[in-house]
Amino acid sequence: MTSTAPSVAGHHGRLSQLWTTIFSDTPGLIWTLLVFNTMPFFGGSVLPIPTLIGKVLPMGALLVAFWLALAWNSSQLIRPSVILTLFSLLALAALVSSVRLDAGPGALWRCTRLILFIATLWLLTPAWREPLALVRAHLRACLAVQALIVLGVLVTGGRSLRPRLVGAIWPMTWSQVAQFGAIGTGLVVALWLTGEVSGRTVRLIVPGSLVIAFLAHSRTALFGLIAGLLVAAGTAYLGSRRAGRFLGGMAVVAAAGAFLASPLVLAWLQRGQTTEGIAQLSGRTVVWDNLLAQPRTLEQRVFGHGLSDKGFEGRPIDNAWLAVYHEQGYLGLAIFLAVFVVLLFSLVSARPSPSRTVAAFLLTYLAVVSYTEVGFGDASPHLLMAVLAAALLVRPGGAEP
């Protein structure tokens, strides 16, 4: 009896210590669950995952994230946030436009998910005191997804590489794959520019993330990554020798690429498309023209058709601004524009810091990809990264500009 009691006590002690360790990083766990929630399951996994289970898991992750946020922020204290207020208004606009069911009953389901998503982010605002911890949580989530993508390549014997890299275990399009590669690269480099991570970390993470982004063959993600890193390095230039060396290195690489490998670069950018296909942005402009030409009532122009699958006439919209206009009307567009204006003003007025550099990368990347990607008006990685940028730009006193 005397020997059993200490062992039982020790066992319970280890469990208590493990729970304390997990619970101490609850904000990071919640953020990871929110990232997972933005990865919808469209079927086609190489594993025998039923479609119903695949669809339930991301929603279950959101419910768990909300429950954990309530438990972690038991007093339900929140800090004021202009960005989250704007996104809350966007959710309200989505609800107003969706109750008419122009986009079908699924619109109300999407609204429920968006409202729960934003409510979880409100409960997480006390964690904005240490925004770089949320950045590291987002980076860890990106790396975990990248590992899953690489594992899918191995499991399929390379079939998921052709013609462009896609997710095989958890089904993902090449644009989603490219986004995780680009964001993983950008966050690490932005942290390195301000001395938050070592060169060894850059060498361990960046090559693999870049390879994933390139194999997914998304021009949008590549342009967003380059533009984001240039702006991030520019914001850190005066206070960081690394930023100066990085800008110089990018200039040398660009010059060498233009001189030595321009045919390969052009071939990669063209992706075998004709001049007409490139001019139409792979057919996107045709969809945009048809969407804008669709007759709409005054109510539809102001409030939109409601949250949908981000498609029009059976084809993806692939433009954040037009998707918001189609689903939430002029009201949604005004709120969406206000989000970017507030974030830009916050960035310009923020003091030089690692947080500002990372936020500069995120905001620039989001601005670039908004031209050919959707998701800002719904629970999505883009909305999550916009909120992360807002958290990084909170002033030391605790208020947003």
N, C-alpha and C positions, 0 to 999 in steps of 0.2 A: 504494500500500500504506500509506503513512504517513497518508493522509487517511481510509482506511477503518477502520483500527484504532481511532482515537479515537471515530469514530461508533458502532462496534460496542460499545465500552466504555461510551459514553454511553447507548446503548440499554439495555444490561444494567443500568446504574446506575439509569436511570429505572424499569425493571421492579422492581429491588430496592427502590427507594424506595416504589413503589406497594404492593408486597407488605408492606413494613414498616408503611406507613400502615394497610392493611387489618388486618394481624395485631395492631397495637397496640390496636385496638378489638374484639378477638375476643369478649370477653364480650357486647358489644352485638350483634354479629352472631349469636352463639349464641342470645341472648334473642329476637332477631327470628325466627330459624328455629323456635324453640319456639312463638312466637305463631302462626306460619304452620301449624305442626303441629296447633294446636287449631282449625283452620278446615276441617272435613271437607267433602268434595266430594260433593254429593248429585245431581249431574246438572242439566241444564236451563240450561247456559250459552248465551249468545247466540253464543259462539265455538264452532267445531267441535272442542271438546276431548273426546276419548273418555272415557267414564266411568272406564275402567281407569286411564288416564293421570292423571285427576283424583284418583283415590284413591291412586295410588302417590306422587304429588308430595309431599303432606304427610308421609307416612311416610319418604320420602327425605329430607325436610328434617330430620326427627328423627335419622336415621342420620348425616347430615352434622353436625348439631349435636353429637351424641355424639362423633364423630371429632374435631371441632375442640376440644371440651372436653378430650379426652384429650391432644391435641397441645399445647393452651395450658397445661394443668395436668399437664405431663409427669411431675412427681414425685408426682402423685396425692395431693397434700396437701388435706385438707378440714378445715373448721372445725366444731366441734360445733354442732349445731342441734336444738333440741327439736322445732321444727315439721317439719323434714325427717325426723326420727326417727319422728314420729307418722304422717307421710304414708307412710313406708316400712312401718310397721306396717299402715296401711290397704291398701297394695298386697299385703302378705302375707295379710291377711284376704280380699282380693279373689281371690287365688290359691287359697286354701283353699276358698272358696265356688264357684269356677269349675271346679275339677278334676272335680266331679261332672257337669258338662255339662248342668245343669238349664236353662241359658240357651242351650245349643247350643255347637258348637265355636268360634263367634266369640268366646266369653267368654275363651278362652285367648289369642286374638290380642289382645284388648283388654288383658289382663293383661300380656302381653309389652310392649305399647306403654307402659303405665303404668310398669312397672319401668324401662324404658329412659329414659323421661321423667324419673323421679325420680333415676336414676343420673346423668343429665346435670346436673340441678340440684345434686346433691352436688358434682360436679366443679367447678361454678361458684361454690361458696361463698367461695373466696379473693377474688372480685370484690365481696363484701359490704363490703370496706373502703371502697368508694366507691358506696354504694347509690343515690345520686342519678343516677349515670351509668346504672344499670340502669333507673331511672325514665324518663330521657330516651330510652333505647332503646325502652322500651315505648311511650312517647308517639310516637316516630317511626314505630313499627310501626302504631299506631292511625291516624296521619295518612296513611300509605301505603294502608291499607285504605280509609279515607274517600275518598281520591283515586280508587281503583279503583271505589268505589260511584258516585261522581259521573260517572266516565267511562262506567259502565254506563247511567246515565240518558241521557247524550248519545247513546250508540250505539243505544239502544232508542227514541229519540225520546220519552222520557218514560213509556214503558209500564211501566218498573220502579217508577214512583211510585204506580201504582194497584193495589189500593186503599191499600196502605201500601208504603213504600220497602223494596225488597229488593235483594239483590246480583244483578246480571245477568251480569257477566263471570265472577266467581267466585261461584257460587250461595250466597246467604246468606239466612236468614230475617230477617223484620223485627226480631225480638228480638235477633239477633246484630248487625244493623246499628245498632240503638238502643244496644246496649252499647258499640260502638266510638265512637259519637258522644258518649255520656255520659262514658265514661272519658277520652276526649280532652279534653273540656271540664273535667272535674274535676281532672285532673292539672295542666293549665295554670293554673287558678285557684288550686289549692293551692300551686303553686310561686310564683305571683305574690303570694300572701298573705304569704309569708316573704321576699320580695325576690329570689327565685332567677331570676325572669324579669321582663322589663320589661312595662310597659303596652302597648307596641307589639306585643309577642308575643301578648298577650291579645287585642288588637283584630284581629290577623291570623288567629288560630286559632279562638277561641271562637265567633264568630258562625256560621261554617260548620259547626262540630261540633254546635252547638245546633240548627241547621236540620236536619241529618241525623237527630239524635235525635228531633226533633218529627215529621218526615215519616215516620219508622218507626212512630210512634204507639204506643209501649210505655209504659204507665203505670208498670210496675215500674221500668224504667230511669230514668224521670223522678223517681219518688219516691226511688230510690236516690241519684240525683245531688243532689237537694235536701237530703236528710238527710245525705249525706256531706259536702257543702260547709258545712252548718250546724255539724256536729261539728268539721270541720277548722278553720273560722274560730273556733270556740269554744276550741280548743286553742291557737290562735295569738293570741288576743285580748289577753292581758296584755303580750305583747312586740311587737305589731304594730299600728300605727295603721291600716294597710290593712285588717286584720281587723275592726277596729271600724267603719270606714266601710262595709265589705262587709256586715256584719250589719245596719247601719242601712239600707243600700240595699235589702237583701232584704226588710226589714220594710216599707219604703215601697212596693216593687213588689208585695208581697203585698196590702197594704191597697188600693192603686190597682186591682189586678186584681180583688179581691173587690168593689170598689165600681163600677168602670167596665166590666169585661169578664166578670163572673161568668157570664152566659149562654153566652158563647163558651168559657170555661174548662170549664163543666159539659158542654157539648156535646162538647168534645174528650175529656174523661174518660169520657163515656158511650159514645162510639164507635158510637152508634146502637143500643146494646143495650137490652133490656128490663130492668126492675128485677130480675126473676128471674135473667136472665143475669149481671148484675153481682153479685148475691148469691152465685151459684155460681162466680164468678170465671171466666167463659167456659167453664163446664162442668168446671173443674178439681176442684171439691169432689166431684162425682159419682165421678170416677176415684179420688180419695183414699179415699172411703168404701168403694168396692169393693175397693181394694187392702188396706185395713185389715181388711175382713171376710173376706178369702180364708183358708181353713183352711191352717195351716202346721204342719209337724212341729216338734219341739223343735230339731232340727238346723237347719232352715230359719229358725226365729226367731232363733237365735244367730248363724248364719253367712250367711244369705241364700241367694239363688238364683244368684248369680254375676253378673259384669258383662254388661250387656245394652245394648240401644239406648235405654235410659231410658224404655221404654214399658210399659204394662200393658193387656192385652186390646185391643191395637191402637191405644191412645191414649197420648199423652205423659203422663208422671207430673207434670212441671212443679212439683216441690217437692224441693229438695235433700235435706231430712231424710228424706222418705219414699222417695226414690230410693236413698239409702244403706241405709236399713232393708231395702228390697226386695232389694237386690243383695248387701249385706254384713252384714245382720242387726243384732242388738243390739251385736255386737262393733264393727262399723263405725260405728254411731251413737255409741258411747262414745268412739271415737277422734276422730270428727268434732267432737263436743262439746268434747273436750279441746283440739283445735286452736283453737277460738274462745276458750276460757277462757285459754289461754296467750297468745294474741295480745292479748286484752283486758287481761290483767294486765301484759303488756309495755308496752302503750300507756299505761296509767295510771301505771306506775312510771317511764316514760321522761322524760328532761329535755326541756323545750321546745326545739324545733329544727325546721328545715325538714323533716327526715326524719320527725319525729313528726307533723307536720301532714299530710304526704302519706299516711302510714300510717293516720292517723285517717280520712281520706277513703276509702281503699281498704277498711278494715275495716268501716266503716259501710255502704258500698255493698254489700259482700258479704253482710252480715247482712240487709239489706233484700231483695236479690234472691234469697236462698236460699229465700224463701217461695214463689216462683213460677217459679224456674229450677233447672236441674239441672247436674251436672258436677263437684261437689266430690269425689266418690269415684272420679273417672277423670281421665285427662290432659285438662285443659280450661283455658280462660282463667281460671276461678275459682280453680283450684288454683295457677296461675301467679301470680295477683295476691295470693293468700294468702302465698305464698313471698316475693314482693316486699315485702309488708308486714312479714314477719319480718326480712328483710334490713335494712329501714329502722329497725327497732327494736332492732337489735343495739347493745349498750352500747359506748362508746368502747374499753373494755378488750378487747372481742372476744367476750364471752359473752352469751348470752341469759339473761334472768331464769329 
